[in-house]
Amino acid sequence: MLLARLRWSAFGLRGRIVGAVLATTAISLGVAALVLLPRLETVLKNASKASLTKAIEGNRGDLNSLSRIRYTLIPLTAIVPPKHNDLGRQAALAASKLANWEKQIRARLAAQNLTVCAPVDAQGYCNPVGQQDPAELADIAASRPFDDRHLAFVAPHHFYVSFSAGGGTVRAAIYIRSADAIVFVRSSLDEVGGAVAAVRRAFEIAAAVAIVLTLLVAIPLAGRLVRRLQRLRQAALQLAIGGKSAGFPADRARDEVGDLARSFSIMQRRLRQQEEARRAFVATASHELRTPLASLEGMLELLADDLHGDEPDLEDASALLDRARVQSRRLARLAADLLDLSRIDAEVALRSEPIELGELGRAVLAEFDLPSAARGVAITLSDEGRPTWALADPGSVARILRILLDNALRVAPEGSQIRVFVRSTPDPTLVVSDEGPGVAQEERALIFERFKRGRATGGEAGFGLGLAIGRELAQRMGGSLVLNDSDGPGATFTLRLQAAESPSTDRLPSAAGV
């Protein structure tokens, strides 16, 4: 089994393609020959039979003229010489007329042999007329049997056309009632066999030419195809062993291999982009982690010095502890953001269920009561006085609203207000508007990218992940998160979701799920 597999693989793709094309061509030509040539012979024979039938029907008048020939006198030519008496001359005249009639009918019916048999008895039997020698009559009967005379005698149209036993002759028996005779017509089908043989020879030549042309076309085509695939294979191997700079060969052919090469190129570009994004992510995350960790480590060392000294400085230790808590919360927020990003990149499935945006918004706003009071910023929620249902993941919607409120709270000046609007038309939306410095025009697209921050951060450091996470979560739920155009101060973000039908009362989700 292994040796057979190795022998077959030794031919390679090129040999298999050429062999398959050649075998397909040979089989197709062979099947065509097996179907065409016998069918051609049958058609030609049937055409000869139909032509003879039509000729008989068209020459009925000339055939019936046999009744005007006194063929019964012809046998007397062997007994009475035509020069001695009138009866002999009449017999000779009848023989001459019969010979001329046979010549005319043979030409009109395109027959090679024609024999008149008369008179006909009640069973349709008769004897040939026009031959004086009994030996010749025996030879004629032996070479051209008259077994179809009875069929013509009883046929509705008084003639019967068929093929000989070997199929090499088309024959007809014609009963002429007015002459009480049967005319036998025999035509050889040798021309049909010759025509079929000529077609067979032409077909063989055409088949040989077709096979040669197939080889001339298939071998270069298969070689070109294999070379293109080998280039793709070499590029894929270089990419696999770490050659990220190796590019796939350009292939502009509009076929499957060209599509494969272009698909590989697209895949390589995306892999490069993903690799660059991964490197940038790791570098940025490392930098963002290093700063608070270093700061936290320094604060803890100072705190240890304050607490372990001869006279502990509790006031300074308390301040350091507060600053350490800030850095700790910052690290926790970064860890949460990185976890959200990992879930988004892993395409973890989100829930899809009806949620009431007003209830969810009030639950999230309650979390910001203390931070907003500490900053002197009021957060309000306005709805339309009726439930607004959206089809989404409750946790993801709550996460996006927290991101928007947290960003707004950072930049909102003291004494300002953050407004949250819940709207149901044309789509369920959550709108968060603040009175901060707003977003510069050149930063409107930048702030939705990972690890990208605008200049106006309210003096607080961030990681540039919140809006990126919010937009990707919104898109995963079939919605969108956009920054509205605004000429005045402040920024307004709109979260648009898919609409959902209001469920029954016993199925309402609780705010605890967010």
C-alpha positions as CSV (number, residue, x, y, z in Angstrom):
1,M,0.0,0.0,0.0
2,L,2.8,2.4,1.0
3,L,4.8,1.6,-2.2
4,A,1.8,2.1,-4.3
5,R,1.1,5.5,-2.7
6,L,4.7,6.6,-3.2
7,R,4.6,5.6,-6.8
8,W,1.4,7.6,-7.3
9,S,2.8,10.6,-5.5
10,A,5.9,10.5,-7.6
11,F,3.9,11.7,-10.5
12,G,3.1,15.0,-8.7
13,L,0.2,17.3,-9.3
14,R,1.4,18.1,-12.8
15,G,1.4,14.4,-13.9
16,R,-2.0,13.9,-12.3
17,I,-3.5,16.8,-14.1
18,V,-2.1,15.8,-17.5
19,G,-3.1,12.2,-16.9
20,A,-6.6,13.1,-15.8
21,V,-7.1,15.5,-18.8
22,L,-5.6,12.9,-21.2
23,A,-7.8,10.1,-19.7
24,T,-10.9,12.2,-19.9
25,T,-10.2,13.1,-23.5
26,A,-9.5,9.5,-24.5
27,I,-12.6,8.2,-22.7
28,S,-14.8,10.9,-24.2
29,L,-13.6,10.1,-27.7
30,G,-14.0,6.4,-27.1
31,V,-17.5,6.8,-25.9
32,A,-18.4,9.1,-28.8
33,A,-17.0,6.5,-31.2
34,L,-19.0,3.7,-29.6
35,V,-22.2,5.7,-29.7
36,L,-21.8,7.5,-33.0
37,L,-20.5,4.9,-35.4
38,P,-23.1,2.2,-34.8
39,R,-25.8,4.8,-34.8
40,L,-24.5,6.3,-38.1
41,E,-24.6,2.8,-39.7
42,T,-28.2,2.3,-38.5
43,V,-29.3,5.7,-39.7
44,L,-27.7,5.2,-43.2
45,K,-29.3,1.8,-43.6
46,N,-32.7,3.1,-42.5
47,A,-32.3,6.0,-44.9
48,S,-31.6,3.5,-47.8
49,K,-34.7,1.5,-46.8
50,A,-36.9,4.7,-46.6
51,S,-35.5,5.9,-50.0
52,L,-36.4,2.6,-51.6
53,T,-39.9,2.7,-50.1
54,K,-40.4,6.2,-51.4
55,A,-39.1,5.3,-54.9
56,I,-41.6,2.4,-55.0
57,E,-44.5,4.6,-54.1
58,G,-43.5,7.2,-56.6
59,N,-43.1,4.8,-59.5
60,R,-46.3,2.8,-59.1
61,G,-47.4,3.8,-62.6
62,D,-44.2,2.5,-64.3
63,L,-44.4,-0.7,-62.2
64,N,-48.0,-1.3,-63.3
65,S,-46.9,-1.0,-66.9
66,L,-45.7,-4.6,-66.6
67,S,-49.2,-5.7,-67.2
68,R,-48.9,-4.6,-70.8
69,I,-46.0,-7.0,-71.4
70,R,-47.0,-10.5,-72.5
71,Y,-44.3,-12.0,-70.4
72,T,-46.0,-15.5,-70.5
73,L,-44.7,-15.8,-74.1
74,I,-41.1,-15.3,-73.1
75,P,-40.5,-19.1,-72.3
76,L,-41.4,-19.8,-76.0
77,T,-38.2,-18.2,-77.2
78,A,-36.4,-21.3,-76.1
79,I,-38.7,-23.5,-78.1
80,V,-39.8,-21.5,-81.2
81,P,-37.1,-19.5,-83.1
82,P,-38.3,-15.9,-83.7
83,K,-37.5,-16.1,-87.4
84,H,-39.7,-19.1,-88.3
85,N,-43.2,-17.9,-87.3
86,D,-45.2,-15.1,-85.8
87,L,-45.4,-16.7,-82.3
88,G,-41.6,-16.7,-82.0
89,R,-41.4,-13.1,-83.0
90,Q,-44.0,-12.2,-80.4
91,A,-42.1,-14.1,-77.7
92,A,-38.9,-12.3,-78.7
93,L,-40.7,-9.0,-78.6
94,A,-42.1,-9.7,-75.2
95,A,-38.6,-10.6,-73.9
96,S,-37.2,-7.4,-75.4
97,K,-40.0,-5.3,-73.8
98,L,-39.4,-7.0,-70.4
99,A,-35.7,-6.3,-70.6
100,N,-36.3,-2.6,-71.4
101,W,-38.9,-2.4,-68.6
102,E,-36.5,-4.0,-66.1
103,K,-33.7,-1.6,-67.1
104,Q,-36.0,1.4,-66.7
105,I,-37.3,0.2,-63.3
106,R,-33.8,-0.7,-62.0
107,A,-32.7,2.9,-62.8
108,R,-35.7,4.5,-61.2
109,L,-35.4,2.4,-58.0
110,A,-31.6,2.6,-57.9
111,A,-31.6,-1.2,-57.7
112,Q,-28.6,-3.4,-58.5
113,N,-30.7,-6.5,-59.2
114,L,-34.3,-6.9,-60.3
115,T,-36.2,-10.1,-61.0
116,V,-39.8,-10.6,-62.1
117,C,-41.6,-13.7,-60.7
118,A,-44.9,-14.8,-62.3
119,P,-47.6,-16.0,-62.4
120,V,-48.6,-15.9,-58.7
121,D,-50.7,-18.7,-57.2
122,A,-53.2,-18.5,-54.4
123,Q,-50.4,-18.8,-51.8
124,G,-48.2,-16.1,-53.3
125,Y,-45.7,-18.5,-54.9
126,C,-44.3,-17.9,-58.4
127,N,-41.3,-18.6,-60.6
128,P,-38.8,-16.2,-62.1
129,V,-39.5,-14.9,-65.7
130,G,-36.9,-14.1,-68.3
131,Q,-34.3,-16.8,-67.8
132,Q,-34.2,-19.7,-70.2
133,D,-31.6,-21.8,-68.6
134,P,-32.9,-23.8,-65.6
135,A,-29.4,-23.8,-64.1
136,E,-29.4,-20.0,-64.1
137,L,-32.8,-20.0,-62.4
138,A,-31.4,-22.3,-59.7
139,D,-28.5,-20.0,-59.2
140,I,-30.7,-17.0,-58.9
141,A,-33.0,-18.7,-56.4
142,A,-29.9,-19.8,-54.4
143,S,-28.2,-16.4,-54.4
144,R,-31.3,-14.2,-54.1
145,P,-33.9,-16.2,-52.1
146,F,-37.5,-15.0,-52.6
147,D,-38.7,-15.7,-49.1
148,D,-40.4,-12.3,-48.9
149,R,-42.8,-12.9,-51.9
150,H,-45.6,-14.1,-49.7
151,L,-45.2,-11.0,-47.4
152,A,-45.6,-8.8,-50.4
153,F,-48.6,-10.8,-51.7
154,V,-50.5,-10.3,-48.4
155,A,-49.3,-6.8,-47.6
156,P,-51.9,-4.0,-47.5
157,H,-50.0,-1.9,-50.1
158,H,-48.7,-5.0,-52.0
159,F,-45.1,-4.3,-51.3
160,Y,-42.7,-5.2,-48.5
161,V,-39.3,-3.6,-47.9
162,S,-36.7,-5.2,-45.4
163,F,-33.1,-6.0,-44.9
164,S,-31.4,-9.3,-45.7
165,A,-30.5,-11.7,-43.0
166,G,-26.9,-10.4,-42.8
167,G,-27.9,-6.8,-43.1
168,G,-25.8,-6.2,-46.1
169,T,-28.7,-5.7,-48.6
170,V,-32.0,-3.8,-48.6
171,R,-34.6,-5.7,-50.5
172,A,-38.2,-5.2,-51.7
173,A,-40.9,-7.5,-53.0
174,I,-43.6,-5.7,-55.0
175,Y,-46.9,-7.5,-55.9
176,I,-48.4,-6.1,-59.2
177,R,-51.9,-7.3,-59.2
178,S,-52.7,-6.1,-62.8
179,A,-49.8,-8.2,-64.1
180,D,-50.2,-11.1,-61.6
181,A,-46.5,-10.8,-60.9
182,I,-44.1,-10.1,-58.1
183,V,-41.1,-7.9,-58.7
184,F,-38.0,-8.5,-56.5
185,V,-35.6,-5.6,-56.0
186,R,-32.2,-6.0,-54.3
187,S,-29.7,-3.2,-53.5
188,S,-26.4,-3.7,-51.8
189,L,-25.5,-1.6,-48.7
190,D,-21.8,-1.8,-49.3
191,E,-21.7,2.0,-49.8
192,V,-23.1,2.3,-46.3
193,G,-20.3,0.2,-44.9
194,G,-17.8,2.3,-46.9
195,A,-19.2,5.5,-45.6
196,V,-19.1,4.3,-42.0
197,A,-15.5,3.1,-42.5
198,A,-14.5,6.5,-43.9
199,V,-16.1,8.2,-41.0
200,R,-14.3,5.8,-38.6
201,R,-11.0,6.6,-40.2
202,A,-11.7,10.3,-40.0
203,F,-12.7,10.0,-36.4
204,E,-9.5,8.1,-35.6
205,I,-7.4,10.8,-37.2
206,A,-9.4,13.5,-35.3
207,A,-9.0,11.6,-32.1
208,A,-5.2,11.4,-32.5
209,V,-5.0,15.1,-33.3
210,A,-7.2,15.9,-30.3
211,I,-5.0,13.8,-28.0
212,V,-1.9,15.5,-29.3
213,L,-3.4,19.0,-28.9
214,T,-4.6,18.0,-25.4
215,L,-1.0,17.1,-24.4
216,L,0.4,20.3,-26.0
217,V,-2.1,22.4,-24.0
218,A,-2.3,20.4,-20.8
219,I,1.4,20.0,-20.1
220,P,2.2,23.8,-20.2
221,L,-1.0,24.6,-18.4
222,A,-0.4,22.1,-15.6
223,G,3.3,23.2,-15.3
224,R,2.2,26.9,-14.9
225,L,-0.4,25.9,-12.4
226,V,2.1,23.9,-10.4
227,R,4.7,26.7,-10.4
228,R,2.1,29.1,-9.1
229,L,1.2,26.8,-6.3
230,Q,4.9,26.1,-5.5
231,R,5.4,29.9,-5.1
232,L,2.5,30.1,-2.7
233,R,3.8,27.1,-0.8
234,Q,7.3,28.6,-0.5
235,A,5.9,31.9,0.7
236,A,3.7,30.1,3.2
237,L,6.7,28.2,4.6
238,Q,8.7,31.4,4.9
239,L,5.8,32.9,6.8
240,A,5.5,29.8,9.0
241,I,9.2,29.9,10.0
242,G,9.0,33.5,11.1
243,G,9.7,35.4,7.9
244,K,7.0,38.0,8.5
245,S,8.6,40.3,5.9
246,A,8.3,37.7,3.2
247,G,5.4,38.7,0.9
248,F,3.2,36.4,-1.2
249,P,3.8,36.6,-4.9
250,A,1.5,38.9,-6.8
251,D,-0.9,36.9,-9.0
252,R,-3.3,38.9,-11.1
253,A,-4.9,35.9,-12.8
254,R,-8.6,35.8,-12.5
255,D,-8.9,32.2,-11.4
256,E,-9.0,30.1,-8.2
257,V,-5.2,30.1,-7.7
258,G,-5.1,33.9,-8.2
259,D,-7.9,34.3,-5.7
260,L,-6.0,32.0,-3.3
261,A,-2.8,34.1,-3.7
262,R,-4.8,37.3,-3.0
263,S,-6.5,35.7,0.0
264,F,-3.1,34.7,1.4
265,S,-1.8,38.3,0.9
266,I,-4.9,39.6,2.7
267,M,-4.3,37.1,5.5
268,Q,-0.6,38.1,5.7
269,R,-1.5,41.8,6.0
270,R,-4.1,41.1,8.7
271,L,-1.6,38.9,10.6
272,R,0.9,41.8,10.4
273,Q,-1.7,44.2,11.6
274,Q,-2.7,41.9,14.4
275,E,0.9,41.3,15.4
276,E,1.6,45.1,15.4
277,A,-1.6,45.7,17.4
278,R,-0.5,42.9,19.8
279,R,3.0,44.4,20.2
280,A,1.5,47.9,20.7
281,F,-1.0,46.5,23.2
282,V,1.6,44.7,25.2
283,A,4.0,47.7,25.1
284,T,1.3,50.2,26.1
285,A,-0.2,47.9,28.7
286,S,3.3,47.3,30.2
287,H,3.9,51.0,30.3
288,E,0.5,51.8,31.8
289,L,1.1,49.1,34.4
290,R,4.7,50.1,35.1
291,T,3.8,53.7,36.1
292,P,1.2,53.0,38.8
293,L,3.1,50.0,40.1
294,A,6.3,52.1,40.4
295,S,4.3,54.9,42.0
296,L,2.6,52.4,44.4
297,E,5.9,50.7,45.3
298,G,7.5,54.1,46.1
299,M,4.5,55.1,48.2
300,L,4.6,51.9,50.1
301,E,8.3,52.3,50.8
302,L,7.7,55.8,52.1
303,L,4.8,54.6,54.2
304,A,7.0,51.9,55.7
305,D,9.6,54.5,56.6
306,D,6.9,56.7,58.2
307,L,5.5,53.8,60.2
308,H,8.8,52.2,61.3
309,G,10.6,55.3,62.3
310,D,11.3,56.3,65.9
311,E,8.5,58.8,65.7
312,P,5.9,57.6,63.2
313,D,4.6,60.4,61.0
314,L,0.9,59.4,60.9
315,E,-0.3,62.4,59.0
316,D,2.1,61.8,56.1
317,A,1.4,58.0,56.3
318,S,-2.3,58.7,55.9
319,A,-1.7,60.9,52.9
320,L,0.5,58.3,51.3
321,L,-2.1,55.6,52.1
322,D,-4.8,57.7,50.3
323,R,-2.5,58.1,47.3
324,A,-1.7,54.4,47.3
325,R,-5.4,53.6,47.2
326,V,-5.8,55.9,44.2
327,Q,-3.1,54.0,42.4
328,S,-4.6,50.7,43.5
329,R,-8.0,51.7,42.1
330,R,-6.3,52.8,38.9
331,L,-4.7,49.3,38.6
332,A,-8.0,47.6,39.3
333,R,-9.6,49.7,36.6
334,L,-6.9,48.9,34.1
335,A,-7.2,45.2,34.9
336,A,-10.9,45.3,34.4
337,D,-10.4,47.1,31.0
338,L,-7.8,44.6,29.9
339,L,-10.2,41.8,30.9
340,D,-13.0,43.4,28.9
341,L,-10.7,43.7,25.9
342,S,-9.6,40.0,26.1
343,R,-13.3,39.0,26.2
344,I,-14.0,41.2,23.2
345,D,-11.1,39.8,21.2
346,A,-12.0,36.2,22.2
347,E,-15.6,37.0,20.9
348,V,-17.2,35.7,24.0
349,A,-21.0,35.5,23.3
350,L,-23.1,38.2,24.8
351,R,-26.6,37.8,26.1
352,S,-29.5,39.1,24.0
353,E,-32.6,39.9,26.0
354,P,-35.1,42.7,26.4
355,I,-33.9,45.3,28.9
356,E,-35.7,48.5,30.1
357,L,-33.2,51.3,29.6
358,G,-34.8,53.7,32.2
359,E,-34.5,51.2,35.0
360,L,-31.0,50.1,34.0
361,G,-29.9,53.8,33.8
362,R,-31.3,54.6,37.3
363,A,-29.4,51.6,38.8
364,V,-26.1,52.7,37.2
365,L,-26.6,56.3,38.2
366,A,-27.0,55.2,41.8
367,E,-23.4,54.0,41.7
368,F,-22.2,57.5,41.0
369,D,-24.0,59.3,43.9
370,L,-21.0,59.6,46.1
371,P,-18.3,60.4,43.4
372,S,-20.6,63.0,41.9
373,A,-21.4,64.6,45.3
374,A,-17.7,64.7,46.1
375,R,-17.0,66.7,42.9
376,G,-20.0,68.9,43.2
377,V,-21.5,67.6,39.9
378,A,-25.2,66.7,39.6
379,I,-26.2,63.7,37.4
380,T,-29.8,63.5,36.2
381,L,-31.8,61.1,34.1
382,S,-34.7,62.0,31.9
383,D,-37.0,59.5,30.1
384,E,-40.2,59.9,28.2
385,G,-42.4,58.8,31.0
386,R,-42.8,55.3,29.6
387,P,-40.6,52.1,29.4
388,T,-38.0,52.0,26.7
389,W,-37.1,48.4,25.7
390,A,-34.0,47.4,23.9
391,L,-32.6,44.0,22.8
392,A,-29.1,43.8,24.3
393,D,-26.8,42.4,27.0
394,P,-27.6,44.1,30.3
395,G,-24.1,43.9,31.7
396,S,-22.6,45.4,28.5
397,V,-25.1,48.2,28.4
398,A,-24.4,49.0,32.0
399,R,-20.6,48.9,31.3
400,I,-20.9,51.4,28.5
401,L,-23.0,53.7,30.6
402,R,-20.5,53.5,33.4
403,I,-17.7,54.4,31.0
404,L,-19.5,57.4,29.6
405,L,-20.4,58.7,33.1
406,D,-16.9,58.1,34.5
407,N,-15.4,60.0,31.5
408,A,-18.0,62.8,31.9
409,L,-17.4,63.0,35.7
410,R,-13.6,63.5,35.1
411,V,-14.0,66.5,32.9
412,A,-17.1,68.1,34.3
413,P,-16.3,71.3,36.2
414,E,-17.6,71.8,39.7
415,G,-21.2,72.9,39.9
416,S,-22.0,71.6,36.4
417,Q,-24.5,69.0,35.4
418,I,-24.3,65.6,33.6
419,R,-27.6,64.7,31.8
420,V,-28.6,61.2,30.8
421,F,-31.6,60.9,28.4
422,V,-33.5,57.8,27.5
423,R,-35.3,57.9,24.2
424,S,-37.3,55.3,22.4
425,T,-37.6,56.7,18.9
426,P,-36.5,56.1,16.3
427,D,-34.3,53.5,18.1
428,P,-33.8,52.9,21.8
429,T,-30.9,55.2,22.8
430,L,-29.0,56.4,25.9
431,V,-27.5,59.9,25.6
432,V,-24.9,61.2,28.0
433,S,-24.2,64.9,27.9
434,D,-21.7,66.9,30.0
435,E,-20.6,70.5,30.3
436,G,-16.9,69.9,30.1
437,P,-14.3,71.2,27.6
438,G,-15.6,68.9,24.8
439,V,-13.5,67.0,22.2
440,A,-11.4,68.7,19.6
441,Q,-12.3,68.1,16.0
442,E,-9.1,66.3,15.2
443,E,-9.6,64.0,18.2
444,R,-13.1,62.8,17.5
445,A,-12.1,59.6,15.8
446,L,-8.9,59.1,17.9
447,I,-10.7,58.8,21.2
448,F,-12.4,55.5,20.1
449,E,-9.1,53.8,19.5
450,R,-7.4,51.6,22.0
451,F,-4.9,53.4,24.3
452,K,-5.7,56.8,22.7
453,R,-6.7,59.7,24.9
454,G,-7.7,63.3,24.1
455,R,-5.9,66.2,25.5
456,A,-8.8,67.4,27.8
457,T,-8.7,64.7,30.5
458,G,-9.7,66.9,33.5
459,G,-6.3,66.5,35.0
460,E,-6.8,62.8,35.7
461,A,-4.8,60.0,34.0
462,G,-6.5,57.3,32.1
463,F,-5.6,54.4,29.9
464,G,-7.6,55.3,26.7
465,L,-9.5,52.1,26.8
466,G,-13.0,53.0,27.9
467,L,-14.5,54.4,24.7
468,A,-12.8,51.7,22.6
469,I,-14.4,49.1,24.8
470,G,-17.8,50.9,24.7
471,R,-17.8,51.1,20.9
472,E,-16.8,47.5,20.4
473,L,-19.4,46.3,22.9
474,A,-22.1,48.4,21.2
475,Q,-21.2,46.9,17.8
476,R,-21.2,43.4,19.2
477,M,-24.8,44.0,20.3
478,G,-25.8,45.3,16.9
479,G,-25.8,48.9,17.9
480,S,-23.4,51.9,17.8
481,L,-21.7,54.4,20.1
482,V,-21.0,57.8,18.5
483,L,-19.9,61.3,19.6
484,N,-22.5,63.8,18.5
485,D,-21.6,67.0,16.6
486,S,-21.8,70.0,18.9
487,D,-20.8,73.6,18.5
488,G,-21.0,74.5,22.2
489,P,-19.0,73.3,25.2
490,G,-19.3,69.8,26.5
491,A,-19.5,66.5,24.8
492,T,-22.6,64.4,24.0
493,F,-22.3,60.6,23.4
494,T,-25.2,58.5,22.0
495,L,-25.6,54.7,22.5
496,R,-28.0,53.4,20.0
497,L,-29.4,49.8,20.4
498,Q,-31.9,47.5,18.7
499,A,-35.6,47.7,19.6
500,A,-37.3,45.0,21.5
501,E,-41.0,44.2,22.3
502,S,-42.2,44.8,25.8
503,P,-42.2,41.4,27.6
504,S,-44.8,40.3,30.1
505,T,-44.7,41.6,33.6
506,D,-43.5,38.3,35.2
507,R,-40.4,38.2,32.8
508,L,-39.1,41.7,33.6
509,P,-35.4,41.6,34.4
510,S,-34.2,43.1,37.6
511,A,-31.6,45.9,37.9
512,A,-29.4,43.5,39.9
513,G,-28.4,41.8,36.7
514,V,-26.4,44.8,35.6
